Amino acid sequence: MNWLTTSKKLTTAPLSADGFCQLQESREIEVYFLKLSSLEDKLKVLGKQLKTYNEGILKLSDQDMKLASHLNESLANSSDGHKQLSHSFDAACKKISEKANDLSRINSKCAIEPMKRFRKEFSNLQQEYIKRNQLLKKCQETKAEIDKLSKKDRTGSNYVKLEQAKKNYQIQQNAFLTCNTRLLRESKQLYDLRAEYFNPSLMAILEGQIDFCGESLRAYKELPLPNKPMSDIDFNSDATVSLNAIKKLAITGGKGV
């Protein structure tokens, strides 16, 4: 399945853990979740834009190739100069088509695929957020049970239940704190290493663009130019001579030639 059309992975936000871990740690994990969630959205948008760009340059290249083919057919019986120009344009379109395919492969292998692999980490992290919330809920439930038992009469049965609840809470809290600390560390690492991870992709995209644009410009500049275009002054002068010659014709009321 295309990852660009799949649903968002990082959807389960961390529950507030005030009173169950350090306040700063609780706030940080919430902040990093928001940062990573925003990063996932941006990667998906960027991936779609690159995919659309690849489709666009390949489609444009195909249209240029069709145009070159039609020109060759249309100018088959034309002057040598026109045929040479159409053949040169056809060769230029083929060069640009090769470069367009190269750029499309670069964008796919060096940008879209790395983004796809990076996005898999969100799935792994999502499971950790779910596990953290589950552990936190158990802590909250056991803490509520302890508070409730503490208010009951000090009977033997209530005392045993209270001590057992306290032991359970200690185990659950340790499990939660371990998970919470690990999740915060992994969230920080994933977010903070994003630039280092994507810099090679960005450089590959830029280098591919430079090569594609440079080769395209070079291919068109190498086309044989037609005869030097007539200047406006020369055109007006020739037009005046032609009009005067027409006016002299008898059919236009002139004296005839």
N, C-alpha and C positions, 0 to 999 in steps of 0.2 A: 504493500500500500504506500502511496506517495505521502511522505511525511508532511508536505506542504498543505495537504487537505485533511490531515488527521486533527482530532480535537486537542485542545491545550492539555499539557501533561501536568504542569504545576498548578494545581487547583485547590489543594487542601491547605489553608493558611494555618499557621501555628496558633494554638489557643494561648491566651494570656496566662502566664504562670506566676503571677505575683504571689509571693508568700511561699512558693515551692522551690524557688531558685533565686540566685542573685538578681536584683532588679535590672542591672545593666545588661546581664546576659539575656534576660527575658526580652528586653527592648531590642537588643542587637539582632536576635534571631528573627524578630518580626520585621525589622528593617531590611535584613538581607533577603528575606522571603520576597518582599515587595520589589527589591532590586532585581532578583533573579526572575521573578514573574514578568517584569517589564522587559528584561533581556530576552526571554523566550519569545515574547510578542514581537520584538524588533527583529529577531533572527528569522521568524516566520515571514514577516513583511519583506525583509531583504531577500530571502530565498525566492519568494514569489516574483519580486522585481527582476532578479537576475534571470529567472526562468522566462519571464515575459521578454526581457531584453534578448536572450538567446534566440527565442522564437522570432523576434522582430528582425534581427540581422540576417538570419537564415532565410526568412521569407523575402526580405529585400534583395538578398543575393540571388534567389531564384528568379525574381522578377527581372533583374538586370540580365540574367542569362537568357531569359525568354526574349527580352528586348533585343539583345545582341543577335539571337538566332533569327528573329524577324527581319532585322536590318540586313543580315547577310542574304536572306532569301529575296528581299525587296531590291537590293542593289546588285544582284548577281549580274545583271546585264548593263550596269552603269559604267561610268568612266573608271579608269584604273585608280584615280585618286579617291573616288568615293568607295570603291571596293577595298582599297588599302586601309582607309579610315575605319570601315565597318569591321574588317578583320582584326585591326589593332584594338578596337573597342571590345570585340569578342574575347581577345586574349587577355585584356585588362580585367574583364568581368570574371574570367576563369581564375586569375590570380587572386582577385578579391574574394571570390567564393571559397577558395582554399583557406585564405586567412580568416574568413568568417567562421568556417568550420573549426579551425584551430582555436579561435577565441571562444567559441561555444564550448569546446572540450575543456579549455582552461578554466572557464567559469564554473563548469560542472564539477571537475575533479578537484580544483584548488579552492573552491568557495562553497558551492552547494553541498558537496559530499562532506566536507569538514563540519559544516553547520548541522548536517543530519546526524553525524556522530556525536557532536557536542550536545545536541538536543536529547540524546538517549540518557545523558546524565540527569536530566530533569526527571525522567521516569524513576531512576534509582533514588533520587533525592525525595521525590514525592512519597515513596514508600516509607522513608525515614520520618517524614513529617507526620504521616498517618500513625506510625508506631509511637512517635513522641506523644501525640495527642491521646492515644489510647492509654499509655502509661500515666499521663497526667490525670486523666479522668479517674483511673483506679486510685491514684493518690488522693484526689479530691473526695472520692466516695468513702475511702477508708478514714480520711481525716474527719469527715462528717460523722462517720460511725463512732469514732473516738470521742468526739464532742458530745454526741448523744449519750453514749455509755457513761461518760464522766458525770453526767447530771442525774443518773439513776442512783438508786439506793446501793450502798456498799455491801451487797450480798456476795456470797462466795461465787455464785454463778456469774454475776455481773463483773466481778473482779477478774475471773478467768477470761471472759470474753474481751474485757478491756485490754488485758495484757497481750492476748493473742492479736487483737487489732493493732496494738502498738508495734508488735513484731512484724506483722504484715506491712504496716505503713513504712517501717524502716527499710524493709527489703524493696518495696515498691518505689520509695523515694530514691534509693541508691540506683535502681535501674533507670528511673526517669532522669536523674542528674547525669548519669553516664551517657545516656542516649542524647540528652539535650546538649551536652558539651561537645560530643562527637558531631552532631548535626550542625552546630554553629561553626565548628572548625571546617567541616566539609563545604558548608555554604559559602564561607569566606574564601576558601581556596578556589572554588569554582568561579566565583564572581571576580576575584582579584586577578586570576590567571587568564581572563578572557582576552585581554589585549595581547599578551604573549602568544596565546593560541591562534588568534586571528590575524596577527600582523603578517605572517607569510601569505595568507590568503589575500589580504589587501594588496600586498606587493605584487602578487601574481596577476591580480585583476588589472592593476595599473600598468604593469609591463605588457600585458596582453593588449590592453587598449592602445598603448603607445605604438606597439608593433603593428596592430591592425590599421590604425589611422595613418601611420607613416607609410605603410606599404600601399594602402589604397590611394593616398595622394600621389605617391611615386608612380603607380600604375597609370593614373590618369594624366599625369604630367608627361609621360613618355608617349602619349598619343601624338601621331603626326598632325600638326596644325594645318588647317586648310589655308588657301591663299590669304594674304593679309587683308583683313576687312577694309572696305572703302570708308574713308573719313566722311563726315557730314558735308564738308565743303565740296569734296569731289562728287559726292552723291547729288547734291543740289545742282552742281554745274552740269553734270550729265543729264539730270532730269530736265533742266532748262533747255538744253540743246535738243533733247528728244521732243519736248513739248513744242518748241518752235518749228521743228521739222513737221510735226503733225498739223500745226496751224497752217502751214503752207500748202497742204494738200487741198485739192479742189473740193473734195467731199466735205471739208470743213469751212468752205467759203473762201479759201485762199486762192492764189493765182495758179496753183498747180505746179508740179515739178516735172 
